[in-house]
Amino acid sequence: MLAARCVRQVPFPGGAVGAAIIGIVRFNEPRDWPRVICIALIVIGIVGLKLLHREPVSPVAGATDSPAATADRVAASTQQDVVR
């Protein structure tokens, strides 16, 4: 309960897993095996999702450009239109 309240009030880089670990270590919350297994499953799931993530393939040419590259391309085409 206390850890959940802290996460809402203070920016916390560890998220739910970090809050649970701090609760166990600092506030002497129970260290029973179901809790530890659940924390481990969350970590394994996050790592798995990061490893399986692929960048989407865009069917539009130039759609993967950065916003700066897109802005440069638009500015160049606008200048060409003015010259014509």
Buried (B, 14 or more C-beta within 10 A) or exposed (E): EEBEEBBEEEEBEEEEBBBBBBBBEEEEBEEEEEBBEEBEEBEEEEEEEEEEEEEEEEEEEEEEEEEEEEEEEEEEEEEEEEEE
